[in-house]
Structures are given as structure tokens and as C-alpha cells.
Amino acid sequence: MDDSQLIAACKKQSRNAQKALYELYAPKMMAVCLRYCQNGETARDLLHDGFLQVFTQIGSYSGKGSFEG
């Protein structure tokens, strides 16, 4: 499944697609979180909060621009 298919499935609230998207982007996002707070536990909290935001707002993503960004 490519990114656009994963995003479309996430918009339909597919738990498997959400898990796949999380596993795909979590390592990069964790690195960003660690850069900002430099505390592993806090970084994990920020990571999870960020993904909650992604999954609640994914319906507004139009496909224009980089999803990763």
C-alpha cells in the first residue's frame, strides 16, 4: 500500500491503515520530538499526541503537498 492508499484508508478510520501509517512515520517523528525535548518519555508523549492529532484531522488533508511534512 502506498501513502495515498494508506491515507484514504485512514480517512475511513481503518485501524490497520492507522497502524501501518504510524509504523511508517513514527521513527522520523520520534527523532523530531527528541530534538525538541531531549527526554525520551516526554518525546513519546509528544509522538502519541501528534499522531492523535493526525488521525483526528486527516479528513482535512487534500493530498496536496507532502504528507510527511
C-alpha positions in Angstrom: 0.0 0.0 0.0 1.4 3.4 -0.9 0.9 6.6 1.1 -2.1 7.8 -0.8 -3.9 4.4 -0.2 -2.9 4.5 3.5 -4.2 8.0 3.9 -7.5 7.1 2.1 -7.9 4.1 4.4 -7.1 6.2 7.5 -9.8 8.7 6.4 -12.2 5.7 6.6 -10.9 5.0 10.1 -9.2 1.7 9.2 -7.3 0.6 12.3 -4.9 -1.4 10.2 -4.1 1.6 8.0 -3.6 3.8 11.0 -1.2 1.2 12.5 0.7 1.0 9.2 0.9 4.8 8.9 2.1 5.0 12.5 4.8 2.4 11.9 5.9 4.1 8.7 6.2 7.6 10.1 6.8 7.1 13.9 10.6 6.7 13.7 11.1 10.0 11.8 8.6 11.9 14.0 10.2 10.5 17.2 13.6 11.9 16.0 11.9 15.3 15.7 10.3 15.0 19.1 13.6 14.1 20.7 15.3 17.1 19.0 12.8 19.4 20.7 12.6 18.0 24.2 15.6 15.7 24.6 13.7 13.5 27.1 12.6 10.0 25.9 9.4 9.8 27.9 8.2 13.3 27.0 9.2 12.7 23.4 7.0 9.5 23.3 4.1 11.5 24.8 4.5 14.2 22.1 4.7 11.5 19.4 1.5 9.9 20.5 -0.3 13.3 20.9 0.9 14.2 17.4 -0.5 11.1 15.9 -3.8 11.6 17.7 -3.9 15.0 16.0 -3.0 13.5 12.6 -5.7 10.9 12.9 -8.4 13.3 14.0 -7.5 15.9 11.3 -6.6 13.5 8.5 -10.0 14.2 6.8 -8.9 17.7 6.0 -5.8 16.6 4.2 -6.4 17.2 0.5 -3.4 15.3 -0.9 -1.6 18.5 -1.9 1.9 18.9 -0.6 4.0 16.4 1.3 2.1 14.4 3.9 5.3 13.7 5.7 5.8 17.5 6.2 
